[in-house]
Amino acid sequence: MEKLTNETFKTNVENEHLLLVDFYADWCGPCKMMHPVLEDLDATNDKGLKVVQINVDEYPDIAGAYGVQSIPNLILFKDGKAVNQAIGFMNKDQLLAKIGADLD
């Protein structure tokens, strides 16, 4: 799973049809639990969804721009616009139930 920076965040948001951004921190236990779920989703989805991460400690301006106050915080971008958000740990089925309608 790609880790984004200030430089790559904007490019990914603008150029990917479906992009799920995981706002996380290395010290966050639920974020660590979420990682294998996201790896699995990234490897198995058939909707063209790209899953990426951005560290809120390293890039607080980006997190702040999207109102990220709790992590893990997943924001789904569709054609450059934030269309859905999921906060906290969830399994793959729960995550797909939350964001699935926006993947079409």
N, C-alpha and C positions, 0 to 999 in steps of 0.2 A: 504494500500500500504506500503510495507516494505521500511524502510529507511536504506540505506547501510552505512557501516563504512569502514575504511581501511581494516579491517580484512575480512569483508563479501563481499566487492566489487569483489575481485579476484575470490573468490569461486563461486559467482553467475555468473560471466562472463564465467568462465571455465565450469561450470556444467549445464547451461541452454541452451537449443537449440535456443530459441528465447527470448531475453531479451531487453526490452526497458528501458533505464536509463534516468531519468529526472534529469538533473543538474539544481538545483534551489537554491534560497536563501529566507529566511523568509521575508525579507523586499521587495521582488520583486512583484509588483502588477500583471504583466502579468503571473508570476509563480502561484500566487494565483488563477487567472482566469483559468489557465491550469489544476489545480488540479482536479476539477470535471470531466473534459474531460478524464483525465487519469484514474480516478477511474472507470468511465463508460467503458472505453476500457478494463481495467483489468477485470472487471466483466462480460463483454459480448463477448469477443473475443473467437473464436472457433479454433484458430490456435496454441494453447499452448503457447501463448505469456505471459511472466511474465513482469509486469510493476513495476519498483522500482524507488526510489529517492535517490539522494546524494546531500547533502548541500555543495555548493562550498565554503562557508565561513569556514566550519569546516574541509573540506578536499580539500584544494586548490591544493595539489600535484596531486591528481587524475584528477581534472579538467584541470590542466595545461598539464598533460600527453596526454590529448585528444584535446588540443587546444581550450578549452572552453573559449571564451572571452565575449560572450553575453548569457543572460539567459532569459527565459527558453531555454534550449538546450537539445534536445532529441537525444540520440544516440542509434541506434538499433544494437545489437550484435547478430550474428548468428554463432552458434558453436564456440564461443570465439573470433570472429573477428568483428570489427566495419564495418558494411556494408552500413549504411545510417545515415543521420543526418537531423534533422529539428530544425530550430531556430526560436524563437518567438512564440507568441500565435497563435493557430489555433484551429478550431473546430474539432470534431471527423472525419467528412467527409474529411476535408482538410488533416488531419494527415494521415488517411488511404490512401488517394490519393498519399501522399508523400512516405510512407513506405510500402504500401500494396504489391507491387510486390516482396519485399524481405521477405514477410511472408510465402511464399511457399517453 
